[in-house]
Amino acid sequence: MAEQKIFGYADKISVRQGETISFHVNADGADTAQAQLVRLIHGDNHKDGPGFVEREVAHPVNGAWAVKKQFTQLGNYIPIDDPAGTLKLDGALSLFTFIWPTLPRKGKRQTIVGRWDSLTNEGFALGINPQGHLEFWVGDGKEVDYVTAELPLIKKVWYMVGASFDPATGTATLYQQGVMNRYNSLIGPVVPYDFSSHVRTTFRFRQKNRADIPFIIGGARDNHVLRGDFVNDLYSGKIDRPGLYDRVVSREEFDGIRAGKAPPSAGLVAYWDTSAGYTENGITTLVVDTGPHKLSGTGVNHPVRGMTGWNWSGKNDCFRLAPHEYGGIEFHADAVTDCKWQVTNSMRVPADLPSGIYAIRLRIGPGKGLSEEYIVFVVRSATPTAKLCFLVPTASYLAYGNETLSFDAQIIQPMTGQPPVVTDIDIETYEHGEFGFSTYNEFEDGAGVCFSSYKRPLINMRPKYRMSSMNITWQFPADLSIAAWIDAMGYDCEYITDEDLHKEGIDAIRPFNCILTGTHPEYVSEPMLDAQEDWVREGGRLVYMGGNGYYWCVGFTPEDVACMEVRKLDSGMRAWAAKPGEHYLQSTGEKSGLWRNRGRAPQKLLGVGMISEGFETCAPYRKMPDAWHRTVSWITEGIEGEIIGERGLAYGAAAGIEIDRYDLSLGTPPHTKIIASSGGHSDNYVLVTEEILYAYAGMVGSIDYRIRADMTYYTSFNHGAVFSTGSIGFGQALPADSFENSASKLLKNVVDAFIKDGPLPGTRWTLEEKQWR
């Protein structure tokens, strides 16, 4: 591994002219980096294209930056805001909560709840020892006394756990009782485990409570000589409704809480009702203390809420229906949604800097590989004047951010039909969890990652990067092929992001006649989808440049739209599946999963929707009979013969990787024309799971007629229209042969027509479109 490494991120993914953007940088082996503002034009070094193209931009931010080593806080936890030290109990105390541990025998201590300093061994806490046993401990800074359950905790089983301590006698009591029912745990009630453990011992000394030790749910305070204070001994699993008393709670009282009774009010210091605060529109990261002192806490790195609790009955599948059964908060010791690095430098975007895709290029040492970084961002015009807009699919960049499928997904090589091509950057991403995961990853306990944020380095959101499992550009660097085409054709174009569209709705796109999507806009929120649908009805012209688009329903956390949430459900091509009862987004309250399964299949807007994926070959399109219809013949004007897209930077042609088809049964507008279709795909192309009711042999590219990319066109109200390519590979075909190719010519015909005001070509024949299929 290289000794000199540099990584960074920006506080914004989209910034307007005249606004300020800040950059957070971490460097190993260097204290100075050379910075250069660049406009990114093309991001693929493929030999058949223009290669990597960037343009340096003069700006005062260029030059030497002071950089340093920065540290990332891993893991979910909830620090409690306790300015008066109310939770600093020096006398009698009792702790309790419900837990669902996922890695009880992980070989490391886990703190469930308490006020504990792992460096100095001071305070008190309830947790799990390295051997997987429940444990309560107190420390005076010199020694630690603890009481341990006799039986180990079983993973993914609900327990009521508690501890009490009487300093007058030194008596410490541990309470562990299973609360498993028919639904709430991994195993059922037929398994003859003994879950109960009740232990009492006498401690030699009392807890020492320094004023600066925080009370934390899910971890404990630690310290390192370089990084200072951080949270360690992180817990993995669910926690439901913890509480704290300033007296000894009897076993009978604990039994009452276990039975579902409200905690007794006498001596109650805090009771964090993790099922409180649920609304029709989601759940915040604030965990509410309903006790007398209102000592609430805000989760760090987005602990997952809207999860089934200890008392889930299996009847209701959404926290909105039965919030009292959804007190579970899931914690993961390796979660990251915000690195919280210090700001290294800031930049004011010039008022005359053209809208586009930019980056701060940072170099240390040799200035390549791990010693080169591009911190990418999109610049918007303060007042847009262009008729053309490129909608940069940043939600999908977040979903794939730092994916490690080549390392962790056993199915990846059979799926892609090739061995991975792994670089030092891929290894660095995999080895260093402080960069966080993609929504195609699982945490160390096997749970799927549902949150992703750009407040951390996104290693694959940089130019020149090739997805190791496929050895092609993917997402951001692939989308630069579209940006390069826009540049080569000389269009005046505005660039905006998914985040802009989500926040501003239709107002973000009203100024434009034509929008181009990215190659793989897979992740879409309801406001994004609504805005585009309404815009097309108002007369907007949408060019869908990809495949497998508008597929997953996502939300953005209202407190910070830099963070996106998705739940992968019972259908669709997915890397993991959400557990029963946990299908709804905590950020918005809506059901996640496929838009198709919510009645909004992509076909209803785009005309096409996901049908197959395959990764070792692509194919060209062939014109279909509709291509010669006089309402649409202008689309293929100037293209000789029947073949379109026979060249490309992704597996050699324009149709492939992930492909979409026309389907009237899923809402394709009935007057949609099929301009061209691909065919003859290899057997590496398989039918998507949402199409399968009963599996049988032959659902592969060489046999199943449905496996094809359909290029479609339809018109809407007020001269609106939608043109769809139905293929991820199409955008990467544009740069072939210096942009002189059939795919490029066809797209230019469409965009030239779409950016003009007034009627579209062929509209004098609209009466013929009434002959709908």
Summary of the structure (lengths in Angstrom):
residues: 773
radius of gyration: 28.3
end to end distance: 59.7
largest distance: 94.1
contacts: 2878
relative contact order: 0.12
helix: 17%
strand: 33%
